Amino acid sequence: LKGKYLLGLDPYAFYRYASIILEKGSLMAVDTMRYVPLGYKLSPSDIFFSHTLALGYKLTRWLGISQMEFHILYPVIAGVIGFVFLFLFLREMFGNKIALVATAFAAVLPAYLYRTGAGFADHEAMAMMWMFASLYLFAKAWNSEKLGRWLSLSIGSGILAGFMALTWGGYRFLLAAIGMLI
């Protein structure tokens, strides 16, 4: 990607939103560059995700990479972190062998691979990272015997689920999975 190209149209919109946040500190309510002449009213997930990308770039700026390079690398980093939490969640629920096979299988699924590939800086990679981390804490809480530990893990799982809901509308998948378990 030569450090200057993103895959897809939405990644460019989120790059622009993060640039505006870095430059001005906040986003406009309506993006007049989309859906001309009416504009596009930004959703809470657009705003939260863009602020998260801007914060991620601020935290990694010391590496000497440009904002575009960060946006190219972000899905890979979020995907790797997500796979770690997927493995930990599955290990907590089913053991090492199943966790390893299932995580390896998920890592090569074409649809998921594209969403966590370099340059596709869209909602899904970050949302899946939040989802797997939330599921891991949920499983740890489920298996916890001490009330204090159960409570802290449950609160942490809820916070991460909230981050997922603020990042992507697909949070319904997480709620459905937990709902079927209970």
ZAMARGU-4260 file (C-alpha; in steps of 0.2 Angstrom, whole numbers, plus 5000, padded with zeros to 4 digits):
<rodrens>
0) 5000/5000/5000 | 5016/5011/4999 | 5011/5020/5015 | 4998/5030/5006 | 4983/5020/5001
5) 4968/5013/5010 | 4956/4999/5004 | 4938/5005/5002 | 4929/5021/5003 | 4924/5021/5022
10) 4942/5020/5028 | 4945/5036/5019 | 4930/5044/5027 | 4937/5039/5044 | 4954/5045/5040
15) 4947/5062/5036 | 4936/5062/5052 | 4952/5057/5063 | 4962/5071/5054 | 4948/5084/5058
20) 4948/5078/5076 | 4967/5080/5077 | 4967/5097/5069 | 4952/5105/5077 | 4948/5094/5092
25) 4931/5088/5087 | 4920/5083/5073 | 4906/5092/5064 | 4888/5086/5066 | 4885/5085/5048
30) 4897/5079/5035 | 4894/5090/5020 | 4906/5081/5009 | 4895/5065/5009 | 4877/5064/5002
35) 4878/5081/4993 | 4869/5093/4995 | 4860/5087/5011 | 4875/5080/5019 | 4877/5065/5031
40) 4873/5066/5050 | 4887/5057/5059 | 4881/5043/5070 | 4888/5041/5088 | 4898/5026/5082
45) 4906/5036/5068 | 4911/5049/5081 | 4917/5037/5094 | 4927/5027/5081 | 4935/5042/5074
50) 4940/5048/5091 | 4947/5031/5095 | 4957/5032/5078 | 4963/5049/5082 | 4968/5044/5100
55) 4977/5028/5093 | 4987/5039/5081 | 4992/5051/5095 | 4998/5036/5106 | 5008/5029/5092
60) 5015/5045/5085 | 5031/5043/5094 | 5035/5028/5082 | 5038/5041/5068 | 5024/5035/5057
65) 5012/5046/5048 | 4993/5046/5051 | 4990/5037/5035 | 5003/5023/5040 | 4994/5021/5057
70) 4977/5019/5048 | 4985/5006/5036 | 4992/4996/5051 | 4977/4999/5063 | 4966/4984/5057
75) 4981/4972/5058 | 4985/4977/5076 | 4967/4977/5081 | 4965/4960/5073 | 4980/4952/5082
80) 4974/4959/5099 | 4957/4952/5094 | 4963/4935/5090 | 4973/4934/5107 | 4956/4938/5116
85) 4947/4925/5105 | 4960/4912/5110 | 4959/4917/5128 | 4939/4916/5128 | 4939/4900/5119
90) 4952/4892/5131 | 4942/4898/5146 | 4926/4889/5139 | 4933/4874/5130 | 4952/4871/5133
95) 4968/4874/5124 | 4965/4862/5109 | 4948/4869/5103 | 4954/4887/5106 | 4969/4885/5095
100) 4960/4876/5081 | 4945/4888/5082 | 4957/4904/5082 | 4967/4897/5068 | 4951/4894/5058
105) 4945/4912/5061 | 4962/4919/5056 | 4960/4912/5039 | 4941/4916/5035 | 4941/4927/5020
110) 4928/4939/5026 | 4937/4941/5042 | 4954/4942/5035 | 4949/4956/5023 | 4942/4966/5038
115) 4958/4964/5048 | 4970/4966/5033 | 4981/4981/5031 | 4973/4996/5024 | 4955/4992/5028
120) 4953/5005/5043 | 4934/5002/5046 | 4924/4998/5061 | 4924/4979/5061 | 4942/4976/5067
125) 4941/4987/5082 | 4923/4981/5086 | 4928/4962/5085 | 4943/4966/5097 | 4931/4974/5109
130) 4919/4959/5107 | 4932/4946/5110 | 4939/4955/5125 | 4921/4957/5132 | 4917/4939/5129
135) 4934/4934/5138 | 4930/4944/5153 | 4912/4937/5153 | 4918/4919/5153 | 4931/4923/5167
140) 4916/4931/5177 | 4905/4916/5173 | 4918/4904/5180 | 4923/4915/5195 | 4918/4909/5212
145) 4922/4925/5222 | 4909/4939/5222 | 4921/4953/5221 | 4930/4945/5206 | 4914/4941/5197
150) 4908/4959/5199 | 4924/4967/5193 | 4925/4956/5178 | 4907/4958/5174 | 4909/4977/5175
155) 4924/4976/5164 | 4915/4965/5151 | 4900/4977/5151 | 4912/4992/5148 | 4920/4983/5133
160) 4903/4978/5126 | 4899/4996/5127 | 4914/5001/5118 | 4909/4988/5105 | 4892/4996/5104
165) 4899/5013/5102 | 4911/5007/5088 | 4899/4997/5077 | 4881/4993/5075 | 4885/4974/5075
170) 4885/4974/5094 | 4868/4965/5092 | 4878/4949/5089 | 4887/4950/5106 | 4870/4953/5115
175) 4862/4938/5105 | 4877/4927/5110 | 4876/4931/5128 | 4857/4930/5128 | 4857/4913/5121
180) 4870/4907/5134 | 4859/4913/5149
</rodrens>
